[in-house]
Amino acid sequence: MGTFRRWLAVFIYTTGIFVVTPLLPDLIRAASSRWSSRGVSHFVLNVELFLAALVLVFSISLFFFRKNKSVLLFLSLSGIFFLSFFIYQHLPNPYEFTHLPEYAILSVLVIRALDRKKSKMSRITRNSYLFSGFIAALIGTADEIYQYFLPNRFFTWYDVFLNSLGGILGLLVFWGAKGRSQAAE
């Protein structure tokens, strides 16, 4: 995938975050009117797991049909959803779960867009990881500022922290998978 396409993926994903943000209170209200709080929590978890399954199917299909090195993407995204699910078990508010995989995926998309080299053995520099984490945190902060101006949404430093933590989580998983894939080659 060329650099332009990678940045286009970052742009589309980020736009999706900002388009969905104002709709979330209505979706949660609609779900709450039909199910109990526990039911809504399970619904949120099931949506996240469904998205995880879609990402895994997409990554696997890329690996088998395009014969490119999407194993790194597959391992990164699998790790992000697994770790997010584990963390979900310890968060008091189930909706906070969505911050982690949302910004973890964003940081992985950004780090891949920053990797301009096409060789299998390209090494991503520490500065690329730092810059990618900064971009994810900046977008996460912008998302929270955007929510400040929306009805029924709020700016919280806790959410900025979770967005940044999700970005770091994504980069750590990506770094771990990248190191393993390069060691295997």
Contact map, one row per residue, 1 for C-alpha under 8 A:
11101100000000000000000000000000000000000000000000000000000000000000000000000000000000000000000000000000000000000000000000000000000000000000000000000000000000000000000000000000000000000
11111100000000000000000000000000000000000000000000000000000000000000000000000000000000000000000000000000000000000000000000000000000000000000000000000000000000000000000000000000000000000
11111110000000000000000000000000000000000000000000000000000000000000000000000000000000000000000000000000000000001111000000000000000000000000000000000000000000000000000000000000000000000
01111111000000000000000000000000000000000000000000000000000000000000000000000000000000000000000000000000000000000000000000000000000000000000000000000000000000000000000000000000000000000
11111111100000000000000000000000000000000000000000000000000000000000000000000000000000000000000000000000000000000000000000000000000000000000000000000000000000000000000000000000000000000
11111111110000000000000000000000000000000000000000000000000000000000000000000000000000000000000000000000000011011000000000000000000000000000000000000000000000000000000000000000000000000
00111111111000000000000000000000000000000000000000000000000000000000000000000000000000000000000000000000000011001000000000000000000000000000000000000000000000000000000000000000000000000
00011111111100000000000000000000000000000000000000000000000000000000000000000000000000000000000000000000000000000000000000000000000000000000000000000000000000000000000000000000000000000
00001111111110000000000000000000000000000000000000000000000000000000000000000000000000000000000000000000000010000000000000000000000000000000000000000000000000000000000000000000000000000
00000111111111000000000000000000000000000000000000000000000000000000000000000000000000000000000000000000010011001000000000000000000000000000000000000000000000000000000000000000000000000
00000011111111100000000000000000000000000000000000000000000000000000000000000000000000000000000000000000000000000000000000000000000000000000000000000000000000000000000000000000000000000
00000001111111110000000000000000000000000000000000000000000000000000000000000000000000000000000000000000000000000000000000000000000000000000000000000000000000000000000000000000000000000
00000000111111111000000000000000000000000000000000000000000000000000000000000000000000000000000000000000010000000000000000000000000000000000000000000000000000000000000000000000000000000
00000000011111111100000000000000000000000000000000000000000000000000000000000000000000000000000000000000010000000000000000000000000000000010000000000000000000000000000000000000000000000
00000000001111111110000000000000000000000000000000000000000000000000000000000000000000000000000000000000000000000000000000000000000000000000000000000000000000000000000000000000000000000
00000000000111111111000000000000000000000000000000000000000000000000000000000000000000000000000000000000000000000000000000000000000000000000000000000000000000000000000000000000000000000
00000000000011111111100000000000000000000000000000000000000000000000000000000000000000000000000000000000000000000000000000000000000000000000001000000000000000000000000000000000000000000
00000000000001111111110000000000000000000000000000000000000000000000000000000000000000000000000000000000000000000000000000000000000000000000001000000000000000000000000000000000000000000
00000000000000111111111000000000000000000000000000000000000000000000000000000000000000000000000000000000000000000000000000000000000000000000000000000000000000000000000000000000000000000
00000000000000011111111100000000000000000000000000000000000000000000000000000000000000000000000000000000000000000000000000000000000000000000000000000000000000000000000000000000000000000
00000000000000001111111100000000000000000000000000000000000000000000000000000000000000000000000000000000000000000000000000000000000000000000000000100000000000000000000000000000000000000
00000000000000000111111110000000000000000000000000000000000000000000000000000000000000000000000000000000000000000000000000000000000000000000000000100100100000000000000000000000000000000
00000000000000000011111111100000000000000000000000000000000000000000000000000000000000000000000000000000000000000000000000000000000000000000000000000000000000000000000000000000000000000
00000000000000000001111111110000000000000000000000000000000000000000000000000000000000000000000000000000000000000000000000000000000000000000000000000000000000000000000000000000000000000
00000000000000000000011111111000000000000000000000000000000000000000000000000000000000000000000000000000000000000000000000000000000000000000000000000001100000000000000000000000000000000
00000000000000000000001111111100000000000000000000000000000000000000000000000000000000000000000000000000000000000000000000000000000000000000000000000000000000000000000000000000000000000
00000000000000000000001111111110000000000000000000000000000000000000000000000000000000000000000000000000000000000000000000000000000000000000000000000000000000000000000000000000000000000
00000000000000000000000111111111000000010000000000000000000000000000000000000000000000000000000000000000000000000000000000000000000000000000000000000000000000000000000000000000000000000
00000000000000000000000011111111100000000000000000000000000000000000000000000000000000000000000000000000000000000000000000000000000000000000000000000000000000000000000000000000000000000
00000000000000000000000001111111110000000000000000000000000000000000000000000000000000000000000000000000000000000000000000000000000000000000000000000000000000000000000000000000000000000
00000000000000000000000000111111111000010000000000000000000000000000000000000000000000000000000000000000000000000000000000000000000000000000000000000000000000000000000000000000000000000
00000000000000000000000000011111111110010000000000000000000000000000000000000000000000000000000000000000000000000000000000000000000000000000000000000000000000000000000000000000000000000
00000000000000000000000000001111111100000000000000000000000000000000000000000000000000000000000000000000000000000000000000000000000000000000000000000000000000000000000000000000000000000
00000000000000000000000000000111111100000000000000000000000000000000000000000000000000000000000000000000000000000000000000000000000000000000000000000000000000000000000000000000000000000
00000000000000000000000000000011111111110000000000000000000000000000000000000000000000000000000000000000000000000000000000000000000000000000000000000000000000000000000000000000000000000
00000000000000000000000000000001111111110000000000000000000000000000000000000000000000000000000000000000000000000000000000000000000000000000000000000000000000000000000000000000000000000
00000000000000000000000000000001001111111000000000000000000000000000000000000000000000000000000000000000000000000000000000000000000000000000000000000000000000000000000000000000000000000
00000000000000000000000000000000001111111100000000000000000000000000000000000000000000000000000000000000000000000000000000000000000000000000000000000000000000000000000000000000000000000
00000000000000000000000000000000001111111110000000000000000000000000000000000000000000000000000000000000000000000000000000000000000000000000000000000000000000000000000000000000000000000
00000000000000000000000000010011001111111111000000000000000000000000000000000000000000000000000000000000000000000000000000000000000000000000000000000000000000000000000000000000000000000
00000000000000000000000000000000000011111111100000000000000000000000000000000000000000000000011000000000000000000000000000000000000000000000000000000000000000000000000000000000000000000
00000000000000000000000000000000000001111111110000000000000000000000000000000000000000000000000000000000000000000000000000000000000000000000000000000000000000000000000000000000000000000
00000000000000000000000000000000000000111111111000000000000000000000000000000000000000000000000000000000000000000000000000000000000000000000000000000000000000000000000000000000000000000
00000000000000000000000000000000000000011111111100000000000000000000000000000000000000000000011000000000000000000000000000000000000000000000000000000000000000000000000000000000000000000
00000000000000000000000000000000000000001111111110000000000000000000000000000000000000000000010000000000000000000000000000000000000000000000000000000000000000000000000000000000000000000
00000000000000000000000000000000000000000111111111000000000000000000000000000000000000000000000000000000000000000000000000000000000000000000000000000000000000000000000000000000000000000
00000000000000000000000000000000000000000011111111100000000000000000000000000000000000000000000000000000000000000000000000000000000000000000000000000000000000000000000000000000000000000
00000000000000000000000000000000000000000001111111110000000000000000000000000000000000000000000001000000000000000000000000000000000000000000000000000000000000000000000000000000000000000
00000000000000000000000000000000000000000000111111111000000000000000000000000000100000000000000000000000000000000000000000000000000000000000000000000000000000000000000000000000000000000
00000000000000000000000000000000000000000000011111111100000000000000000000000000000000000000000000000000000000000000000000000000000000000000000000000000000000000000000000000000000000000
00000000000000000000000000000000000000000000001111111110000000000000000000000000000000000000000000000000000000000000000000000000000000000000000000000000000000000000000000000000000000000
00000000000000000000000000000000000000000000000111111111000000000000000000001100100000000000000000000000000000000000000000000000000000000000000000000000000000000000000000000000000000000
00000000000000000000000000000000000000000000000011111111100000000000000000000000000000000000000000000000000000000000000000000000000000000000000000000000000000000000000000000000000000000
00000000000000000000000000000000000000000000000001111111110000000000000000000000000000000000000000000000000000000000000000000000000000000000000000000000000000000000000000000000000000000
00000000000000000000000000000000000000000000000000111111111000000000000000001000000000000000000000000000000000000000000000000000000000000000000000000000000000000000000000000000000000000
00000000000000000000000000000000000000000000000000011111111100000000000001001100000000000000000000000000000000000000000000000000000000000000000000000000000000000000000000000000000000000
00000000000000000000000000000000000000000000000000001111111110000000000000000000000000000000000000000000000000000000000000000000000000000000000000000000000000000000000000000000000000000
00000000000000000000000000000000000000000000000000000111111111000000000000000000000000000000000000000000000000000000000000000000000000000000000000000000000000000000000000000000000000000
00000000000000000000000000000000000000000000000000000011111111100000011011000000000000000000000000000000000000000000000000000000000000000000000000000000000000000000000000000000000000000
00000000000000000000000000000000000000000000000000000001111111110000011001000000000000000000000000000000000000000000000000000000000000000000000000000000000000000000000000000000000000000
00000000000000000000000000000000000000000000000000000000111111111100000000000000000000000000000000000000000000000000000000000000000000000000000000000000000000000000000000000000000000000
00000000000000000000000000000000000000000000000000000000011111111111010000000000000000000000000000000000000000000000000000000000000000000000000000000000000000000000000000000000000000000
00000000000000000000000000000000000000000000000000000000001111111111111000000000000000000000000000000000000000000000000000000000000000000000000000000000000000000000000000000000000000000
00000000000000000000000000000000000000000000000000000000000111111110000000000000000000000000000000000000000000000000000000000000000000000000000000000000000000000000000000000000000000000
00000000000000000000000000000000000000000000000000000000000011111110000000000000000000000000000000000000000000000000000000000000000000000000000000000000000000000000000000000000000000000
00000000000000000000000000000000000000000000000000000000000011111111000000000000000000000000000000000000000000000000000000000000000000000000000000000000000000000000000000000000000000000
00000000000000000000000000000000000000000000000000000000000001111111100000000000000000000000000000000000000000000000000000000000000000000000000000000000000000000000000000000000000000000
00000000000000000000000000000000000000000000000000000000000001100111110000000000000000000000000000000000000000000000000000000000000000000000000000000000000000000000000000000000000000000
00000000000000000000000000000000000000000000000000000000000000100011111100000000000000000000000000000000000000000000000100000000000000000000000000000000000000000000000000000000000000000
00000000000000000000000000000000000000000000000000000000001101100001111111000000000000000000000000000000000000000000000000000000000000000000000000000000000000000000000000000000000000000
00000000000000000000000000000000000000000000000000000000001100100000111111100000000000000000000000000000000000000000000000000000000000000000000000000000000000000000000000000000000000000
00000000000000000000000000000000000000000000000000000000000000000000111111110000000000000000000000000000000000000000000000000000000000000000000000000000000000000000000000000100110010000
00000000000000000000000000000000000000000000000000000000001000000000011111111000000000000000000000000000000000000000000000000000000000000000000000000000000000000000000000000100000000000
00000000000000000000000000000000000000000000000000000001001100000000011111111100000000000000000000000000000000000000000000000000000000000000000000000000000000000000000000000000000000000
00000000000000000000000000000000000000000000000000000000000000000000001111111110000000000000000000000000000000000000000000000000000000000000000000000000000000000000000000001100100000000
00000000000000000000000000000000000000000000000000000000000000000000000111111111000000000000000000000000000100000000000000000000000000000000000000000000000000000000000001001100100000000
00000000000000000000000000000000000000000000000000010011000000000000000011111111100000000000000000000000100000000000000000000000000000000000000000000000000000000000000001000000000000000
00000000000000000000000000000000000000000000000000010001000000000000000001111111110000000000000000000000000000000000000000000000000000000000000000000000000000000000000000000000000000000
00000000000000000000000000000000000000000000000000000000000000000000000000111111111000000000000000000000000000000000000000000000000000000000000000000000000000000000000000001000000000000
00000000000000000000000000000000000000000000000000000000000000000000000000011111111100000000000000001001100000000000000000000000000000000000000000000000000000000000000011001000000000000
00000000000000000000000000000000000000000000000010010000000000000000000000001111111110000000000000001000000000000000000000000000000000000000000000000000000000000000000000000000000000000
00000000000000000000000000000000000000000000000000000000000000000000000000000111111111000000000000000000000000000000000000000000000000000000000000000000000000000000000000000000000000000
00000000000000000000000000000000000000000000000000000000000000000000000000000011111111100000000000000000000000000000000000000000000000000000000000000000000000000000000000000000000000000
00000000000000000000000000000000000000000000000000000000000000000000000000000001111111110000000010011000000000000000000000000000000000000000000000000000000000000000000000000000000000000
00000000000000000000000000000000000000000000000000000000000000000000000000000000111111111000000010000000000000000000000000000000000000000000000000000000000000000000000000000000000000000
00000000000000000000000000000000000000000000000000000000000000000000000000000000011111111100000000000000000000000000000000000000000000000000000000000000000000000000000000000000000000000
00000000000000000000000000000000000000000000000000000000000000000000000000000000001111111110000010000000000000000000000000000000000000000000000000000000000000000000000000000000000000000
00000000000000000000000000000000000000000000000000000000000000000000000000000000000111111110010110000000000000000000000000000000000000000000000000000000000000000000000000000000000000000
00000000000000000000000000000000000000000000000000000000000000000000000000000000000011111110000000000000000000000000000000000000000000000000000000000000000000000000000000000000000000000
00000000000000000000000000000000000000000000000000000000000000000000000000000000000001111111000000000000000000000000000000000000000000000000000000000000000000000000000000000000000000000
00000000000000000000000000000000000000000000000000000000000000000000000000000000000000111111110110000000000000000000000000000000000000000000000000000000000000000000000000000000000000000
00000000000000000000000000000000000000000000000000000000000000000000000000000000000000000111110000000000000000000000000000000000000000000000000000000000000000000000000000000000000000000
00000000000000000000000000000000000000000000000000000000000000000000000000000000000000000011111110000000000000000000000000000000000000000000000000000000000000000000000000000000000000000
00000000000000000000000000000000000000001001100000000000000000000000000000000000000000010011111111000000000000000000000000000000000000000000000000000000000000000000000000000000000000000
00000000000000000000000000000000000000001001000000000000000000000000000000000000000000000000111111100000000000000000000000000000000000000000000000000000000000000000000000000000000000000
00000000000000000000000000000000000000000000000000000000000000000000000000000000000000010010111111110000000000000000000000000000000000000000000000000000000000100100000000000000000000000
00000000000000000000000000000000000000000000000000000000000000000000000000000000000110110010111111111000000000000000000000000000000000000000000000000000000000000000000000000000000000000
00000000000000000000000000000000000000000000000100000000000000000000000000000000000000000000011111111100000000000000000000000000000000000000000000000000000000000000000000000000000000000
00000000000000000000000000000000000000000000000000000000000000000000000000000000000000000000001111111110000000000000000000000000000000000000000000000000000000100110010000000000000000000
00000000000000000000000000000000000000000000000000000000000000000000000000000000000100000000000111111111000000000000000000000000000000000000000000000000000000000110111010000000000000000
00000000000000000000000000000000000000000000000000000000000000000000000000000001100100000000000011111111100000000000000000000000000000000000000000000000000000000000010001000000000000000
00000000000000000000000000000000000000000000000000000000000000000000000000000000000000000000000001111111110000000000000000000000000000000000000000000000000000000010010000000000000000000
00000000000000000000000000000000000000000000000000000000000000000000000000000000000000000000000000111111111000000000000000000000000000010001000000000000000000000011011001000000000000000
00000000000000000000000000000000000000000000000000000000000000000000000000000001000000000000000000011111111100000000000000000000000000000000000000000000000000000000011111100000000000000
00000000000000000000000000000000000000000000000000000000000000000000000000001001000000000000000000001111111110000000000000000000000000000000000000000000000000000000001001000000000000000
00000000010011000000000000000000000000000000000000000000000000000000000000000000000000000000000000000111111111000000000000000000000000010000000000000000000000000000001001000000000000000
00000000000000000000000000000000000000000000000000000000000000000000000000000000000000000000000000000011111111100000000000000000000110110000000000000000000000000000001101100000000000000
00000000000000000000000000000000000000000000000000000000000000000000000000010000000000000000000000000001111111110000000000000000000000000000000000000000000000000000001001100100000000000
00000110110000000000000000000000000000000000000000000000000000000000000000000000000000000000000000000000111111111000000000000000000000000000000000000000000000000000000000000000000000000
00000110010000000000000000000000000000000000000000000000000000000000000000000000000000000000000000000000011111111100000000000000000100110000000000000000000000000000000000000000000000000
00000000000000000000000000000000000000000000000000000000000000000000000000000000000000000000000000000000001111111110000000000001100100000000000000000000000000000000000000100000000000000
00000100000000000000000000000000000000000000000000000000000000000000000000000000000000000000000000000000000111111110000000000000000000000000000000000000000000000000000000000000000000000
00100110010000000000000000000000000000000000000000000000000000000000000000000000000000000000000000000000000011111111000000000000000000000000000000000000000000000000000000000000000000000
00100000000000000000000000000000000000000000000000000000000000000000000000000000000000000000000000000000000001111111000000000001000100000000000000000000000000000000000000000000000000000
00100000000000000000000000000000000000000000000000000000000000000000000000000000000000000000000000000000000000111111100001010001000000000000000000000000000000000000000000000000000000000
00100000000000000000000000000000000000000000000000000000000000000000000000000000000000000000000000000000000000001111110000000000000000000000000000000000000000000000000000000000000000000
00000000000000000000000000000000000000000000000000000000000000000000000000000000000000000000000000000000000000000011111001000000000000000000000000000000000000000000000000000000000000000
00000000000000000000000000000000000000000000000000000000000000000000000000000000000000000000000000000000000000000001111101000000000000000000000000000000000000000000000000000000000000000
00000000000000000000000000000000000000000000000000000000000000000000000000000000000000000000000000000000000000000000111111000000000000000000000000000000000000000000000000000000000000000
00000000000000000000000000000000000000000000000000000000000000000000100000000000000000000000000000000000000000000000011111000000000000000000000000000000000000000000000000000000000000000
00000000000000000000000000000000000000000000000000000000000000000000000000000000000000000000000000000000000000000000001111100000000000000000000000000000000000000000000000000000000001000
00000000000000000000000000000000000000000000000000000000000000000000000000000000000000000000000000000000000000000010111111110000000000000000000000000000000000000000000000000000000000000
00000000000000000000000000000000000000000000000000000000000000000000000000000000000000000000000000000000000000000000000011111000000000000000000000000000000000000000000000000000000000000
00000000000000000000000000000000000000000000000000000000000000000000000000000000000000000000000000000000000000000010000001111101100000000000000000000000000000000000000000000000000000000
00000000000000000000000000000000000000000000000000000000000000000000000000000000000000000000000000000000000000000000000000111111100000000000000000000000000000000000000000000000000000000
00000000000000000000000000000000000000000000000000000000000000000000000000000000000000000000000000000000000000000000000000011111110000000000000000000000000000000000000000000000000000000
00000000000000000000000000000000000000000000000000000000000000000000000000000000000000000000000000000000000000000000000000001111111000000000000000000000000000000000000000000000000000000
00000000000000000000000000000000000000000000000000000000000000000000000000000000000000000000000000000000000000100110000000011111111100000000000000000000000000000000000000000000000000000
00000000000000000000000000000000000000000000000000000000000000000000000000000000000000000000000000000000000000100000000000011111111110000000000000000000000000000000000000100000000000000
00000000000000000000000000000000000000000000000000000000000000000000000000000000000000000000000000000000000000000000000000000111111111000000000000000000000000000000000000000000000000000
00000000000000000000000000000000000000000000000000000000000000000000000000000000000000000000000000000000000000000000000000000011111111100000000000000000000000000000000000000000000000000
00000000000000000000000000000000000000000000000000000000000000000000000000000000000000000000000000000000001001100100000000000001111111110000000000000000000000000000000000000000000000000
00000000000000000000000000000000000000000000000000000000000000000000000000000000000000000000000000000000001000000000000000000000111111111000000000000000000000000001001100100000000000000
00000000000000000000000000000000000000000000000000000000000000000000000000000000000000000000000000000000000000000000000000000000011111111100000000000000000000000000000000000000000000000
00000000000000000000000000000000000000000000000000000000000000000000000000000000000000000000000000000000001001000000000000000000001111111110000000000000000000000000000000000000000000000
00000000000000000000000000000000000000000000000000000000000000000000000000000000000000000000000000000010011001000000000000000000000111111111000000000000000000000011001000000000000000000
00000000000000000000000000000000000000000000000000000000000000000000000000000000000000000000000000000000000000000000000000000000000011111111100000000000000000010011001000000000000000000
00000000000000000000000000000000000000000000000000000000000000000000000000000000000000000000000000000000000000000000000000000000000001111111110000000000000000000000000000000000000000000
00000000000001000000000000000000000000000000000000000000000000000000000000000000000000000000000000000000000000000000000000000000000000111111111000000000000000000000000000000000000000000
00000000000000000000000000000000000000000000000000000000000000000000000000000000000000000000000000000010000000000000000000000000000000011111111100000000000000010011000000000000000000000
00000000000000000000000000000000000000000000000000000000000000000000000000000000000000000000000000000000000000000000000000000000000000001111111110000000000000010010000000000000000000000
00000000000000000000000000000000000000000000000000000000000000000000000000000000000000000000000000000000000000000000000000000000000000000111111111000000000000000000000000000000000000000
00000000000000001100000000000000000000000000000000000000000000000000000000000000000000000000000000000000000000000000000000000000000000000011111111100000000000000000000000000000000000000
00000000000000000000000000000000000000000000000000000000000000000000000000000000000000000000000000000000000000000000000000000000000000000001111111110000011100110000000000000000000000000
00000000000000000000000000000000000000000000000000000000000000000000000000000000000000000000000000000000000000000000000000000000000000000000111111111000001000000000000000000000000000000
00000000000000000000000000000000000000000000000000000000000000000000000000000000000000000000000000000000000000000000000000000000000000000000011111111100001000000000000000000000000000000
00000000000000000000110000000000000000000000000000000000000000000000000000000000000000000000000000000000000000000000000000000000000000000000001111111110111000000000000000000000000000000
00000000000000000000000000000000000000000000000000000000000000000000000000000000000000000000000000000000000000000000000000000000000000000000000111111110111000000000000000000000000000000
00000000000000000000000000000000000000000000000000000000000000000000000000000000000000000000000000000000000000000000000000000000000000000000000011111110110000000000000000000000000000000
00000000000000000000010000000000000000000000000000000000000000000000000000000000000000000000000000000000000000000000000000000000000000000000000001111111110000000000000000000000000000000
00000000000000000000000000000000000000000000000000000000000000000000000000000000000000000000000000000000000000000000000000000000000000000000000000111111100000000000000000000000000000000
00000000000000000000000010000000000000000000000000000000000000000000000000000000000000000000000000000000000000000000000000000000000000000000000000000111110000000000000000000000000000000
00000000000000000000010010000000000000000000000000000000000000000000000000000000000000000000000000000000000000000000000000000000000000000000000000111111111000000000000000000000000000000
00000000000000000000000000000000000000000000000000000000000000000000000000000000000000000000000000000000000000000000000000000000000000000000000100111101111100000000000000000000000000000
00000000000000000000000000000000000000000000000000000000000000000000000000000000000000000000000000000000000000000000000000000000000000000000000111110000111110100000000000000000000000000
00000000000000000000000000000000000000000000000000000000000000000000000000000000000000000000000000000000000000000000000000000000000000000000000100000000011111110000000000000000000000000
00000000000000000000000000000000000000000000000000000000000000000000000000000000000000000000000000000000000000000000000000000000000000000000000000000000001111111000000000000000000000000
00000000000000000000000000000000000000000000000000000000000000000000000000000000000000000000000000000000000000000000000000000000000000000000000000000000000111111100000000000000000000000
00000000000000000000000000000000000000000000000000000000000000000000000000000000000000000000000100100000000000000000000000000000000000000000000100000000001111111110000000000000000000000
00000000000000000000000000000000000000000000000000000000000000000000000000000000000000000000000000000000000000000000000000000000000000001001100100000000000111111111000000000000000000000
00000000000000000000000000000000000000000000000000000000000000000000000000000000000000000000000000000000000000000000000000000000000000000000000000000000000011111111100000000000000000000
00000000000000000000000000000000000000000000000000000000000000000000000000000000000000000000000100110000000000000000000000000000000000000000000000000000000001111111110000000000000000000
00000000000000000000000000000000000000000000000000000000000000000000000000000000000000000000000000110110000000000000000000000000000000011001100000000000000000111111111000000000000000000
00000000000000000000000000000000000000000000000000000000000000000000000000000000000000000000000000000010000000000000000000000000000010011001000000000000000000011111111100000000000000000
00000000000000000000000000000000000000000000000000000000000000000000000000000000000000000000000000010000000000000000000000000000000000000000000000000000000000001111111110000000000000000
00000000000000000000000000000000000000000000000000000000000000000000000000000000000000000000000000111111000000000000000000000000000000000000000000000000000000000111111111000000000000000
00000000000000000000000000000000000000000000000000000000000000000000000000000000000000000000000000010011111100000000000000000000000010011000000000000000000000000011111111100000000000000
00000000000000000000000000000000000000000000000000000000000000000000000000000000000000000000000000000001001000000000000000000000000010000000000000000000000000000001111111110000000000000
00000000000000000000000000000000000000000000000000000000000000000000000000000001000000000000000000010001000000000000000000000000000000000000000000000000000000000000111111111000000000000
00000000000000000000000000000000000000000000000000000000000000000000000000011001000000000000000000001011111100000000000000000000000000000000000000000000000000000000011111111100000000000
00000000000000000000000000000000000000000000000000000000000000000000000000000000000000000000000000000001001100100000000000000000100010000000000000000000000000000000001111111110000000000
00000000000000000000000000000000000000000000000000000000000000000000000000000000000000000000000000000000000000000000000000000000000000000000000000000000000000000000000111111111000000000
00000000000000000000000000000000000000000000000000000000000000000000000000110011000000000000000000000000000000000000000000000000000000000000000000000000000000000000000011111111100000000
00000000000000000000000000000000000000000000000000000000000000000000000110110000000000000000000000000000000100000000000000000000000000000000000000000000000000000000000001111111110000000
00000000000000000000000000000000000000000000000000000000000000000000000000000000000000000000000000000000000000000000000000000000000000000000000000000000000000000000000000111111111000000
00000000000000000000000000000000000000000000000000000000000000000000000000000000000000000000000000000000000000000000000000000000000000000000000000000000000000000000000000011111111100000
00000000000000000000000000000000000000000000000000000000000000000000000100110000000000000000000000000000000000000000000000000000000000000000000000000000000000000000000000001111111110000
00000000000000000000000000000000000000000000000000000000000000000000000100000000000000000000000000000000000000000000000000000000000000000000000000000000000000000000000000000111111111000
00000000000000000000000000000000000000000000000000000000000000000000000000000000000000000000000000000000000000000000000000000000000000000000000000000000000000000000000000000011111111100
00000000000000000000000000000000000000000000000000000000000000000000000000000000000000000000000000000000000000000000000000000000000000000000000000000000000000000000000000000001111111110
00000000000000000000000000000000000000000000000000000000000000000000000100000000000000000000000000000000000000000000000000000000000000000000000000000000000000000000000000000000111111111
00000000000000000000000000000000000000000000000000000000000000000000000000000000000000000000000000000000000000000000000010000000000000000000000000000000000000000000000000000000011111111
00000000000000000000000000000000000000000000000000000000000000000000000000000000000000000000000000000000000000000000000000000000000000000000000000000000000000000000000000000000001111111
00000000000000000000000000000000000000000000000000000000000000000000000000000000000000000000000000000000000000000000000000000000000000000000000000000000000000000000000000000000000111111
00000000000000000000000000000000000000000000000000000000000000000000000000000000000000000000000000000000000000000000000000000000000000000000000000000000000000000000000000000000000011111
